[in-house]
Amino acid sequence: MDMVQAEVDRHDQMILQLEKQLYDAHHMLKSLNDHASPQSFGFFSWRFLFLVDKAGAWALPLSG
């Protein structure tokens, strides 16, 4: 049973780390978008950050 709990804890830590990375990326790109002209950062005009990894894909809104 301890091995199962250790694995659950490990996955919980991975999820928390991914959430922090997503949060940081969201705010970094929002800051870039707030200070960039639409011409130079056209791909931000959708105001979404698209992330894809082996677990899936997400579209995060960049607007406040």
N, CA, C and O atoms as a Tripos MOL2 file, in Angstrom:
@<TRIPOS>MOLECULE
protein
  256   255    64     0     0
PROTEIN
NO_CHARGES

@<TRIPOS>ATOM
      1 N           0.8220   -1.2040    0.0000 N.3       1 MET1
      2 CA          0.0000    0.0000    0.0000 C.3       1 MET1
      3 C           0.8650    1.2670    0.0000 C.2       1 MET1
      4 O           0.4960    2.2800   -0.5940 O.2       1 MET1
      5 N           2.0120    1.1970    0.6690 N.am      2 ASP2
      6 CA          2.9090    2.3510    0.6830 C.3       2 ASP2
      7 C           3.4100    2.6850   -0.7150 C.2       2 ASP2
      8 O           3.6080    3.8550   -1.0430 O.2       2 ASP2
      9 N           3.6130    1.6660   -1.5370 N.am      3 MET3
     10 CA          4.0780    1.9110   -2.9050 C.3       3 MET3
     11 C           3.0140    2.6400   -3.7130 C.2       3 MET3
     12 O           3.3270    3.5140   -4.5220 O.2       3 MET3
     13 N           1.7540    2.2760   -3.4920 N.am      4 VAL4
     14 CA          0.6560    2.9400   -4.2010 C.3       4 VAL4
     15 C           0.5850    4.4070   -3.7900 C.2       4 VAL4
     16 O           0.4580    5.2870   -4.6410 O.2       4 VAL4
     17 N           0.6680    4.6710   -2.4840 N.am      5 GLN5
     18 CA          0.6120    6.0540   -2.0040 C.3       5 GLN5
     19 C           1.8030    6.8580   -2.5110 C.2       5 GLN5
     20 O           1.6600    8.0340   -2.8470 O.2       5 GLN5
     21 N           2.9600    6.2400   -2.5680 N.am      6 ALA6
     22 CA          4.1460    6.9290   -3.0850 C.3       6 ALA6
     23 C           3.9470    7.3080   -4.5510 C.2       6 ALA6
     24 O           4.3400    8.3960   -4.9740 O.2       6 ALA6
     25 N           3.3420    6.4190   -5.3170 N.am      7 GLU7
     26 CA          3.0870    6.7080   -6.7380 C.3       7 GLU7
     27 C           2.0500    7.8250   -6.8850 C.2       7 GLU7
     28 O           2.1970    8.7000   -7.7380 O.2       7 GLU7
     29 N           1.0040    7.7950   -6.0550 N.am      8 VAL8
     30 CA         -0.0070    8.8590   -6.0700 C.3       8 VAL8
     31 C           0.6440   10.1960   -5.7220 C.2       8 VAL8
     32 O           0.3830   11.2070   -6.3740 O.2       8 VAL8
     33 N           1.4880   10.1980   -4.6960 N.am      9 ASP9
     34 CA          2.1760   11.4300   -4.2970 C.3       9 ASP9
     35 C           3.0780   11.9470   -5.4130 C.2       9 ASP9
     36 O           3.1510   13.1520   -5.6550 O.2       9 ASP9
     37 N           3.7580   11.0340   -6.0860 N.am     10 ARG10
     38 CA          4.6420   11.4260   -7.1860 C.3      10 ARG10
     39 C           3.8350   12.0770   -8.3100 C.2      10 ARG10
     40 O           4.2470   13.0960   -8.8650 O.2      10 ARG10
     41 N           2.6890   11.4900   -8.6420 N.am     11 HIS11
     42 CA          1.8420   12.0700   -9.6880 C.3      11 HIS11
     43 C           1.2670   13.4170   -9.2540 C.2      11 HIS11
     44 O           1.1650   14.3400  -10.0620 O.2      11 HIS11
     45 N           0.8930   13.5300   -7.9830 N.am     12 ASP12
     46 CA          0.4040   14.8140   -7.4770 C.3      12 ASP12
     47 C           1.4640   15.8980   -7.6310 C.2      12 ASP12
     48 O           1.1490   17.0220   -8.0220 O.2      12 ASP12
     49 N           2.7180   15.5700   -7.3280 N.am     13 GLN13
     50 CA          3.8060   16.5330   -7.4690 C.3      13 GLN13
     51 C           4.0210   16.9140   -8.9320 C.2      13 GLN13
     52 O           4.2780   18.0760   -9.2440 O.2      13 GLN13
     53 N           3.9160   15.9330   -9.8270 N.am     14 MET14
     54 CA          4.0580   16.2190  -11.2550 C.3      14 MET14
     55 C           2.9580   17.1690  -11.7210 C.2      14 MET14
     56 O           3.2180   18.1020  -12.4800 O.2      14 MET14
     57 N           1.7350   16.9300  -11.2650 N.am     15 ILE15
     58 CA          0.6060   17.7850  -11.6480 C.3      15 ILE15
     59 C           0.8080   19.2000  -11.1190 C.2      15 ILE15
     60 O           0.5820   20.1710  -11.8410 O.2      15 ILE15
     61 N           1.2340   19.3220   -9.8600 N.am     16 LEU16
     62 CA          1.4830   20.6480   -9.2950 C.3      16 LEU16
     63 C           2.5800   21.3840  -10.0590 C.2      16 LEU16
     64 O           2.4800   22.5900  -10.2810 O.2      16 LEU16
     65 N           3.6160   20.6690  -10.4590 N.am     17 GLN17
     66 CA          4.7000   21.2830  -11.2230 C.3      17 GLN17
     67 C           4.1990   21.7470  -12.5930 C.2      17 GLN17
     68 O           4.5420   22.8430  -13.0360 O.2      17 GLN17
     69 N           3.3930   20.9240  -13.2650 N.am     18 LEU18
     70 CA          2.8310   21.3160  -14.5610 C.3      18 LEU18
     71 C           1.9080   22.5230  -14.4250 C.2      18 LEU18
     72 O           1.9300   23.4220  -15.2660 O.2      18 LEU18
     73 N           1.0930   22.5440  -13.3620 N.am     19 GLU19
     74 CA          0.2030   23.6840  -13.1500 C.3      19 GLU19
     75 C           1.0090   24.9620  -12.9610 C.2      19 GLU19
     76 O           0.6410   26.0100  -13.4920 O.2      19 GLU19
     77 N           2.1080   24.8860  -12.2070 N.am     20 LYS20
     78 CA          2.9470   26.0660  -12.0060 C.3      20 LYS20
     79 C           3.5800   26.5070  -13.3240 C.2      20 LYS20
     80 O           3.6340   27.7020  -13.6130 O.2      20 LYS20
     81 N           4.0560   25.5600  -14.1210 N.am     21 GLN21
     82 CA          4.6520   25.9140  -15.4110 C.3      21 GLN21
     83 C           3.6210   26.5580  -16.3290 C.2      21 GLN21
     84 O           3.9320   27.5240  -17.0250 O.2      21 GLN21
     85 N           2.3970   26.0330  -16.3390 N.am     22 LEU22
     86 CA          1.3350   26.6260  -17.1590 C.3      22 LEU22
     87 C           1.0010   28.0320  -16.6880 C.2      22 LEU22
     88 O           0.8140   28.9390  -17.4990 O.2      22 LEU22
     89 N           0.9250   28.2080  -15.3690 N.am     23 TYR23
     90 CA          0.6340   29.5200  -14.7960 C.3      23 TYR23
     91 C           1.7190   30.5190  -15.1900 C.2      23 TYR23
     92 O           1.4210   31.6320  -15.6260 O.2      23 TYR23
     93 N           2.9830   30.1110  -15.0330 N.am     24 ASP24
     94 CA          4.1000   30.9960  -15.3770 C.3      24 ASP24
     95 C           4.1000   31.3350  -16.8690 C.2      24 ASP24
     96 O           4.3040   32.4910  -17.2400 O.2      24 ASP24
     97 N           3.8750   30.3410  -17.7200 N.am     25 ALA25
     98 CA          3.8510   30.5780  -19.1660 C.3      25 ALA25
     99 C           2.6950   31.4950  -19.5430 C.2      25 ALA25
    100 O           2.8470   32.3860  -20.3790 O.2      25 ALA25
    101 N           1.5520   31.2750  -18.9280 N.am     26 HIS26
    102 CA          0.3780   32.1110  -19.1900 C.3      26 HIS26
    103 C           0.6930   33.5750  -18.9000 C.2      26 HIS26
    104 O           0.4130   34.4480  -19.7220 O.2      26 HIS26
    105 N           1.2750   33.8420  -17.7330 N.am     27 HIS27
    106 CA          1.5320   35.2280  -17.3530 C.3      27 HIS27
    107 C           2.6830   35.8450  -18.1410 C.2      27 HIS27
    108 O           2.6600   37.0390  -18.4370 O.2      27 HIS27
    109 N           3.6830   35.0470  -18.4810 N.am     28 MET28
    110 CA          4.7790   35.5610  -19.2970 C.3      28 MET28
    111 C           4.2570   35.9850  -20.6730 C.2      28 MET28
    112 O           4.5760   37.0750  -21.1470 O.2      28 MET28
    113 N           3.4620   35.1320  -21.3130 N.am     29 LEU29
    114 CA          2.9550   35.4550  -22.6450 C.3      29 LEU29
    115 C           1.9040   36.5530  -22.6010 C.2      29 LEU29
    116 O           1.7970   37.3430  -23.5380 O.2      29 LEU29
    117 N           1.1300   36.6120  -21.5300 N.am     30 LYS30
    118 CA          0.1740   37.7110  -21.3890 C.3      30 LYS30
    119 C           0.9270   39.0360  -21.2910 C.2      30 LYS30
    120 O           0.5220   40.0310  -21.8920 O.2      30 LYS30
    121 N           2.0120   39.0440  -20.5380 N.am     31 SER31
    122 CA          2.8250   40.2500  -20.4240 C.3      31 SER31
    123 C           3.4080   40.6450  -21.7800 C.2      31 SER31
    124 O           3.3930   41.8210  -22.1430 O.2      31 SER31
    125 N           3.9170   39.6770  -22.5240 N.am     32 LEU32
    126 CA          4.4240   39.9570  -23.8720 C.3      32 LEU32
    127 C           3.3220   40.5210  -24.7510 C.2      32 LEU32
    128 O           3.5360   41.4860  -25.4840 O.2      32 LEU32
    129 N           2.1460   39.9180  -24.6770 N.am     33 ASN33
    130 CA          1.0270   40.3500  -25.5090 C.3      33 ASN33
    131 C           0.5920   41.7670  -25.1520 C.2      33 ASN33
    132 O           0.2440   42.5530  -26.0330 O.2      33 ASN33
    133 N           0.6100   42.0910  -23.8660 N.am     34 ASP34
    134 CA          0.1970   43.4260  -23.4280 C.3      34 ASP34
    135 C           1.1470   44.5140  -23.9210 C.2      34 ASP34
    136 O           0.7440   45.6670  -24.0670 O.2      34 ASP34
    137 N           2.4220   44.1520  -24.1830 N.am     35 HIS35
    138 CA          3.4200   45.1480  -24.5710 C.3      35 HIS35
    139 C           3.8360   45.0530  -26.0370 C.2      35 HIS35
    140 O           4.7270   45.7810  -26.4770 O.2      35 HIS35
    141 N           3.2060   44.1740  -26.7860 N.am     36 ALA36
    142 CA          3.6100   43.9680  -28.1800 C.3      36 ALA36
    143 C           2.5870   44.5750  -29.1320 C.2      36 ALA36
    144 O           1.3990   44.6750  -28.8250 O.2      36 ALA36
    145 N           3.0790   44.9680  -30.2720 N.am     37 SER37
    146 CA          2.1590   45.4280  -31.3060 C.3      37 SER37
    147 C           1.5590   44.2060  -31.9990 C.2      37 SER37
    148 O           2.2170   43.1700  -32.0930 O.2      37 SER37
    149 N           0.3320   44.3090  -32.4820 N.am     38 PRO38
    150 CA         -0.2870   43.1540  -33.1620 C.3      38 PRO38
    151 C           0.4980   42.6950  -34.3810 C.2      38 PRO38
    152 O           0.4780   41.5100  -34.7160 O.2      38 PRO38
    153 N           1.1980   43.6240  -35.0580 N.am     39 GLN39
    154 CA          1.9410   43.2500  -36.2560 C.3      39 GLN39
    155 C           3.1430   42.3680  -35.9080 C.2      39 GLN39
    156 O           3.4320   41.4060  -36.6200 O.2      39 GLN39
    157 N           3.8380   42.6870  -34.8280 N.am     40 SER40
    158 CA          5.0520   41.9380  -34.5170 C.3      40 SER40
    159 C           4.7600   40.6230  -33.7990 C.2      40 SER40
    160 O           5.5800   39.7050  -33.8240 O.2      40 SER40
    161 N           3.6110   40.5320  -33.1700 N.am     41 PHE41
    162 CA          3.2580   39.3060  -32.4730 C.3      41 PHE41
    163 C           1.8730   38.8430  -32.9100 C.2      41 PHE41
    164 O           0.9740   38.6700  -32.0880 O.2      41 PHE41
    165 N           1.7180   38.6450  -34.2180 N.am     42 GLY42
    166 CA          0.4120   38.3080  -34.7580 C.3      42 GLY42
    167 C          -0.1810   37.0410  -34.1850 C.2      42 GLY42
    168 O          -1.3990   36.9310  -34.0490 O.2      42 GLY42
    169 N           0.6780   36.0660  -33.8410 N.am     43 PHE43
    170 CA          0.1340   34.8190  -33.3440 C.3      43 PHE43
    171 C          -0.4620   34.9530  -31.9570 C.2      43 PHE43
    172 O          -1.1690   34.0580  -31.4950 O.2      43 PHE43
    173 N          -0.1820   36.0780  -31.2800 N.am     44 PHE44
    174 CA         -0.8260   36.3290  -29.9970 C.3      44 PHE44
    175 C          -2.2100   36.9550  -30.1720 C.2      44 PHE44
    176 O          -2.9550   37.0930  -29.2010 O.2      44 PHE44
    177 N          -2.5580   37.3360  -31.4110 N.am     45 SER45
    178 CA         -3.8240   38.0310  -31.6030 C.3      45 SER45
    179 C          -5.0220   37.1430  -31.2780 C.2      45 SER45
    180 O          -6.1080   37.6450  -30.9880 O.2      45 SER45
    181 N          -4.8280   35.8280  -31.3260 N.am     46 TRP46
    182 CA         -5.9090   34.9360  -30.9180 C.3      46 TRP46
    183 C          -6.1170   34.9770  -29.4100 C.2      46 TRP46
    184 O          -7.1640   34.5770  -28.9020 O.2      46 TRP46
    185 N          -5.1070   35.4660  -28.7070 N.am     47 ARG47
    186 CA         -5.1300   35.5790  -27.2530 C.3      47 ARG47
    187 C          -5.3010   34.2240  -26.5700 C.2      47 ARG47
    188 O          -5.9700   34.0960  -25.5450 O.2      47 ARG47
    189 N          -4.6770   33.2320  -27.1710 N.am     48 PHE48
    190 CA         -4.6340   31.9080  -26.5580 C.3      48 PHE48
    191 C          -3.2110   31.3880  -26.6060 C.2      48 PHE48
    192 O          -2.4720   31.6490  -27.5550 O.2      48 PHE48
    193 N          -2.8440   30.6660  -25.5960 N.am     49 LEU49
    194 CA         -1.5830   29.9380  -25.5880 C.3      49 LEU49
    195 C          -1.9250   28.4770  -25.8210 C.2      49 LEU49
    196 O          -2.6460   27.8680  -25.0300 O.2      49 LEU49
    197 N          -1.4140   27.9210  -26.8960 N.am     50 PHE50
    198 CA         -1.6790   26.5240  -27.2050 C.3      50 PHE50
    199 C          -0.5060   25.6760  -26.7410 C.2      50 PHE50
    200 O           0.6330   25.8930  -27.1560 O.2      50 PHE50
    201 N          -0.7860   24.7240  -25.8890 N.am     51 LEU51
    202 CA          0.2410   23.8260  -25.3780 C.3      51 LEU51
    203 C          -0.1240   22.4020  -25.7370 C.2      51 LEU51
    204 O          -1.2750   21.9900  -25.5910 O.2      51 LEU51
    205 N           0.8470   21.6610  -26.2020 N.am     52 VAL52
    206 CA          0.6250   20.2610  -26.5550 C.3      52 VAL52
    207 C           1.7510   19.4450  -25.9390 C.2      52 VAL52
    208 O           2.9250   19.7900  -26.0800 O.2      52 VAL52
    209 N           1.3980   18.3810  -25.2690 N.am     53 ASP53
    210 CA          2.4050   17.4310  -24.8180 C.3      53 ASP53
    211 C           1.8020   16.0400  -24.8880 C.2      53 ASP53
    212 O           0.6950   15.8630  -25.3970 O.2      53 ASP53
    213 N           2.5220   15.0590  -24.3810 N.am     54 LYS54
    214 CA          2.0390   13.6910  -24.5240 C.3      54 LYS54
    215 C           0.7670   13.4230  -23.7190 C.2      54 LYS54
    216 O           0.0880   12.4240  -23.9580 O.2      54 LYS54
    217 N           0.4380   14.2960  -22.7740 N.am     55 ALA55
    218 CA         -0.7760   14.1120  -21.9820 C.3      55 ALA55
    219 C          -2.0050   14.7260  -22.6460 C.2      55 ALA55
    220 O          -3.1330   14.4210  -22.2600 O.2      55 ALA55
    221 N          -1.7980   15.5850  -23.6380 N.am     56 GLY56
    222 CA         -2.9520   16.1920  -24.2890 C.3      56 GLY56
    223 C          -2.6240   17.5680  -24.8170 C.2      56 GLY56
    224 O          -1.4590   17.9230  -24.9950 O.2      56 GLY56
    225 N          -3.6650   18.3350  -25.0640 N.am     57 ALA57
    226 CA         -3.4970   19.6860  -25.5960 C.3      57 ALA57
    227 C          -4.4100   20.6340  -24.8320 C.2      57 ALA57
    228 O          -5.5080   20.2640  -24.4150 O.2      57 ALA57
    229 N          -3.9390   21.8540  -24.6590 N.am     58 TRP58
    230 CA         -4.7130   22.8610  -23.9580 C.3      58 TRP58
    231 C          -4.6800   24.1580  -24.7430 C.2      58 TRP58
    232 O          -3.7150   24.4410  -25.4520 O.2      58 TRP58
    233 N          -5.7230   24.9340  -24.6160 N.am     59 ALA59
    234 CA         -5.7480   26.3020  -25.1180 C.3      59 ALA59
    235 C          -6.0610   27.1920  -23.9190 C.2      59 ALA59
    236 O          -7.1640   27.1480  -23.3730 O.2      59 ALA59
    237 N          -5.0910   27.9900  -23.5180 N.am     60 LEU60
    238 CA         -5.2680   28.8540  -22.3590 C.3      60 LEU60
    239 C          -5.5830   30.2680  -22.8140 C.2      60 LEU60
    240 O          -4.8570   30.8230  -23.6390 O.2      60 LEU60
    241 N          -6.6500   30.8630  -22.2940 N.am     61 PRO61
    242 CA         -6.9350   32.2490  -22.6630 C.3      61 PRO61
    243 C          -5.8730   33.1730  -22.0780 C.2      61 PRO61
    244 O          -5.4870   33.0230  -20.9190 O.2      61 PRO61
    245 N          -5.4020   34.1220  -22.8710 N.am     62 LEU62
    246 CA         -4.4010   35.0630  -22.3970 C.3      62 LEU62
    247 C          -5.0170   36.3820  -21.9640 C.2      62 LEU62
    248 O          -4.3220   37.2240  -21.3960 O.2      62 LEU62
    249 N          -6.2860   36.5790  -22.2150 N.am     63 SER63
    250 CA         -6.9110   37.8410  -21.8230 C.3      63 SER63
    251 C          -7.2640   37.7940  -20.3440 C.2      63 SER63
    252 O          -7.6290   36.7480  -19.8080 O.2      63 SER63
    253 N          -7.1480   38.9450  -19.6990 N.am     64 GLY64
    254 CA         -7.4150   39.0240  -18.2620 C.3      64 GLY64
    255 C          -8.8530   38.9730  -18.0400 C.2      64 GLY64
    256 O          -9.3030   39.0250  -16.8950 O.2      64 GLY64
@<TRIPOS>BOND
     1     1     2 1
     2     2     3 1
     3     3     4 2
     4     3     5 am
     5     5     6 1
     6     6     7 1
     7     7     8 2
     8     7     9 am
     9     9    10 1
    10    10    11 1
    11    11    12 2
    12    11    13 am
    13    13    14 1
    14    14    15 1
    15    15    16 2
    16    15    17 am
    17    17    18 1
    18    18    19 1
    19    19    20 2
    20    19    21 am
    21    21    22 1
    22    22    23 1
    23    23    24 2
    24    23    25 am
    25    25    26 1
    26    26    27 1
    27    27    28 2
    28    27    29 am
    29    29    30 1
    30    30    31 1
    31    31    32 2
    32    31    33 am
    33    33    34 1
    34    34    35 1
    35    35    36 2
    36    35    37 am
    37    37    38 1
    38    38    39 1
    39    39    40 2
    40    39    41 am
    41    41    42 1
    42    42    43 1
    43    43    44 2
    44    43    45 am
    45    45    46 1
    46    46    47 1
    47    47    48 2
    48    47    49 am
    49    49    50 1
    50    50    51 1
    51    51    52 2
    52    51    53 am
    53    53    54 1
    54    54    55 1
    55    55    56 2
    56    55    57 am
    57    57    58 1
    58    58    59 1
    59    59    60 2
    60    59    61 am
    61    61    62 1
    62    62    63 1
    63    63    64 2
    64    63    65 am
    65    65    66 1
    66    66    67 1
    67    67    68 2
    68    67    69 am
    69    69    70 1
    70    70    71 1
    71    71    72 2
    72    71    73 am
    73    73    74 1
    74    74    75 1
    75    75    76 2
    76    75    77 am
    77    77    78 1
    78    78    79 1
    79    79    80 2
    80    79    81 am
    81    81    82 1
    82    82    83 1
    83    83    84 2
    84    83    85 am
    85    85    86 1
    86    86    87 1
    87    87    88 2
    88    87    89 am
    89    89    90 1
    90    90    91 1
    91    91    92 2
    92    91    93 am
    93    93    94 1
    94    94    95 1
    95    95    96 2
    96    95    97 am
    97    97    98 1
    98    98    99 1
    99    99   100 2
   100    99   101 am
   101   101   102 1
   102   102   103 1
   103   103   104 2
   104   103   105 am
   105   105   106 1
   106   106   107 1
   107   107   108 2
   108   107   109 am
   109   109   110 1
   110   110   111 1
   111   111   112 2
   112   111   113 am
   113   113   114 1
   114   114   115 1
   115   115   116 2
   116   115   117 am
   117   117   118 1
   118   118   119 1
   119   119   120 2
   120   119   121 am
   121   121   122 1
   122   122   123 1
   123   123   124 2
   124   123   125 am
   125   125   126 1
   126   126   127 1
   127   127   128 2
   128   127   129 am
   129   129   130 1
   130   130   131 1
   131   131   132 2
   132   131   133 am
   133   133   134 1
   134   134   135 1
   135   135   136 2
   136   135   137 am
   137   137   138 1
   138   138   139 1
   139   139   140 2
   140   139   141 am
   141   141   142 1
   142   142   143 1
   143   143   144 2
   144   143   145 am
   145   145   146 1
   146   146   147 1
   147   147   148 2
   148   147   149 am
   149   149   150 1
   150   150   151 1
   151   151   152 2
   152   151   153 am
   153   153   154 1
   154   154   155 1
   155   155   156 2
   156   155   157 am
   157   157   158 1
   158   158   159 1
   159   159   160 2
   160   159   161 am
   161   161   162 1
   162   162   163 1
   163   163   164 2
   164   163   165 am
   165   165   166 1
   166   166   167 1
   167   167   168 2
   168   167   169 am
   169   169   170 1
   170   170   171 1
   171   171   172 2
   172   171   173 am
   173   173   174 1
   174   174   175 1
   175   175   176 2
   176   175   177 am
   177   177   178 1
   178   178   179 1
   179   179   180 2
   180   179   181 am
   181   181   182 1
   182   182   183 1
   183   183   184 2
   184   183   185 am
   185   185   186 1
   186   186   187 1
   187   187   188 2
   188   187   189 am
   189   189   190 1
   190   190   191 1
   191   191   192 2
   192   191   193 am
   193   193   194 1
   194   194   195 1
   195   195   196 2
   196   195   197 am
   197   197   198 1
   198   198   199 1
   199   199   200 2
   200   199   201 am
   201   201   202 1
   202   202   203 1
   203   203   204 2
   204   203   205 am
   205   205   206 1
   206   206   207 1
   207   207   208 2
   208   207   209 am
   209   209   210 1
   210   210   211 1
   211   211   212 2
   212   211   213 am
   213   213   214 1
   214   214   215 1
   215   215   216 2
   216   215   217 am
   217   217   218 1
   218   218   219 1
   219   219   220 2
   220   219   221 am
   221   221   222 1
   222   222   223 1
   223   223   224 2
   224   223   225 am
   225   225   226 1
   226   226   227 1
   227   227   228 2
   228   227   229 am
   229   229   230 1
   230   230   231 1
   231   231   232 2
   232   231   233 am
   233   233   234 1
   234   234   235 1
   235   235   236 2
   236   235   237 am
   237   237   238 1
   238   238   239 1
   239   239   240 2
   240   239   241 am
   241   241   242 1
   242   242   243 1
   243   243   244 2
   244   243   245 am
   245   245   246 1
   246   246   247 1
   247   247   248 2
   248   247   249 am
   249   249   250 1
   250   250   251 1
   251   251   252 2
   252   251   253 am
   253   253   254 1
   254   254   255 1
   255   255   256 2
@<TRIPOS>SUBSTRUCTURE
     1 MET1         2 RESIDUE 1 A MET
     2 ASP2         6 RESIDUE 1 A ASP
     3 MET3        10 RESIDUE 1 A MET
     4 VAL4        14 RESIDUE 1 A VAL
     5 GLN5        18 RESIDUE 1 A GLN
     6 ALA6        22 RESIDUE 1 A ALA
     7 GLU7        26 RESIDUE 1 A GLU
     8 VAL8        30 RESIDUE 1 A VAL
     9 ASP9        34 RESIDUE 1 A ASP
    10 ARG10       38 RESIDUE 1 A ARG
    11 HIS11       42 RESIDUE 1 A HIS
    12 ASP12       46 RESIDUE 1 A ASP
    13 GLN13       50 RESIDUE 1 A GLN
    14 MET14       54 RESIDUE 1 A MET
    15 ILE15       58 RESIDUE 1 A ILE
    16 LEU16       62 RESIDUE 1 A LEU
    17 GLN17       66 RESIDUE 1 A GLN
    18 LEU18       70 RESIDUE 1 A LEU
    19 GLU19       74 RESIDUE 1 A GLU
    20 LYS20       78 RESIDUE 1 A LYS
    21 GLN21       82 RESIDUE 1 A GLN
    22 LEU22       86 RESIDUE 1 A LEU
    23 TYR23       90 RESIDUE 1 A TYR
    24 ASP24       94 RESIDUE 1 A ASP
    25 ALA25       98 RESIDUE 1 A ALA
    26 HIS26      102 RESIDUE 1 A HIS
    27 HIS27      106 RESIDUE 1 A HIS
    28 MET28      110 RESIDUE 1 A MET
    29 LEU29      114 RESIDUE 1 A LEU
    30 LYS30      118 RESIDUE 1 A LYS
    31 SER31      122 RESIDUE 1 A SER
    32 LEU32      126 RESIDUE 1 A LEU
    33 ASN33      130 RESIDUE 1 A ASN
    34 ASP34      134 RESIDUE 1 A ASP
    35 HIS35      138 RESIDUE 1 A HIS
    36 ALA36      142 RESIDUE 1 A ALA
    37 SER37      146 RESIDUE 1 A SER
    38 PRO38      150 RESIDUE 1 A PRO
    39 GLN39      154 RESIDUE 1 A GLN
    40 SER40      158 RESIDUE 1 A SER
    41 PHE41      162 RESIDUE 1 A PHE
    42 GLY42      166 RESIDUE 1 A GLY
    43 PHE43      170 RESIDUE 1 A PHE
    44 PHE44      174 RESIDUE 1 A PHE
    45 SER45      178 RESIDUE 1 A SER
    46 TRP46      182 RESIDUE 1 A TRP
    47 ARG47      186 RESIDUE 1 A ARG
    48 PHE48      190 RESIDUE 1 A PHE
    49 LEU49      194 RESIDUE 1 A LEU
    50 PHE50      198 RESIDUE 1 A PHE
    51 LEU51      202 RESIDUE 1 A LEU
    52 VAL52      206 RESIDUE 1 A VAL
    53 ASP53      210 RESIDUE 1 A ASP
    54 LYS54      214 RESIDUE 1 A LYS
    55 ALA55      218 RESIDUE 1 A ALA
    56 GLY56      222 RESIDUE 1 A GLY
    57 ALA57      226 RESIDUE 1 A ALA
    58 TRP58      230 RESIDUE 1 A TRP
    59 ALA59      234 RESIDUE 1 A ALA
    60 LEU60      238 RESIDUE 1 A LEU
    61 PRO61      242 RESIDUE 1 A PRO
    62 LEU62      246 RESIDUE 1 A LEU
    63 SER63      250 RESIDUE 1 A SER
    64 GLY64      254 RESIDUE 1 A GLY
